Amino acid sequence: MSREDILALAKDLAEKLAGSDEYKSLKQAESELNAHTAAQIMWQDLEKKQRACQDPGLSQEELKDRYGDMQKTLELVGHNPYIRQLLLAQMAMGQLWAEIHKILAEAIGIKIEGQGESSDENKG
């Protein structure tokens, strides 16, 4: 199979994903969040705190403090129905991505960290 054929399959998969319930739910949740200013502000605050936890120059103590702050914010904003719906939609889409990734990896014999050995490695 040529590179072009593989990329055509990827484009076909992308079109199918765009029509999936998971993607539609995600887009709907984003739209709902964007229609509510207070929810947007809370979401932006959460994203800012998530980014702050990813700073590569953090000490263990700074990371622990920032992560704790982010967790408190997540717990608080999770009570907002628009944010909660977006988080659930993101998790569903993420699960679908993970399943697709697993299928592709197993089909070509790549071991995914945390998934154990692929079937090709077990044939040994």
N, C-alpha and C positions, 0 to 999 in steps of 0.2 A: 504494500500500500504506500502510495506516495505521500510526501509531506502535505501537499495540497489536499489530498483526500482526508487526511487526519484533521487538518484545519477546518475543512468543510464539515466534518462530523462534530467538531467542537462548536462551530457556529450553529449547527442544528440543535445541539444540546442547549446552547445558550437561549435559543428561541423557545425551546420546550420549558426551560427553567423560568423564563419570563411569563409563561402561561401557567406556572404551577400555583397551587393554593398557597404554598409557603411564601412565594415571592409576592403574590397579590396581597396577602395578609401583611407582609412587611411594608409594602408601599402604602396600604391603607393606614397602618399604624403611624407611619411617618407623616402622612397627610393630616391625620387627626392631631398629632403632636404639634405640627406647624400651625394649626388653626387656634392654638391656645398659648398665649404669650407666657403665662406663668409656667406652664409645663416646659416651654422652650428654654426659659431661663434656668430652670432646675436641671434640665438635660445638659445644657451647655456647662453648667457648674460641675456636673458629674463627669463629663468628658474631659474637662480641664484637670480634674483631680486624677482621672485615669492616666492622662498624659504625664502628669507630674510623677506618677509612680514608675514611669518608664525611663526616667532620666538616668543615663548610664553612670553618672558620676556620684550617685547617692551612696552614702554609707549604709551599713546594715540598720543602724538606728534611725536614720532619716527615712529609709524605705519603710521600716516598720511603722513609723509615725504617719507617713503619708498614706500608707495602705490602710491603716486604722481609720484615718479621716475619710478616705474614699469609701470604706465599708459602711461607716456611719451615714454618709451622704446617700449611698445606694439604698440603705435600709429606709431612710427618710423619703427619698424620691420614689421609691417603689410603691408607696401608698397612693401616688398619683395615678389615676386610672389610665391616662394617656401614655405615661412613661411605662407603667406596668405592661400595657398591651404591646408597646414597642419592644420591650425587653423579651417578652414571650415570643414575639414574631422573629426577633433576631436569633433567639435560641433555636426555633424551629428551622429557620433557614440555615443556621450553622450546622444543625444536625444533618440536614440534607446534604450540605457541602461535604461533611465528614464521611457520610455514606458513599457519596460519589468518589471521593478521594480514595477510600478504602477499596472500592470495586476496581478502580483503575490501577491502584498499586498492586493489588493481588493478581490482577490479570497479567501484569508484566513481571511479577516476582519480586516486587520491592517490599521490604519489611517496613511497616509503619511502627514507629516507636509507641510502645504501650499496647500494641495489638498482638503481641506474641509473634511466632514465626509464620511466614507465609506458607502456603501449601507446597510451593516448589522447593522451599528449603527443607521441608519435612520428608521429601521423597528420597533424599540422600543416600 
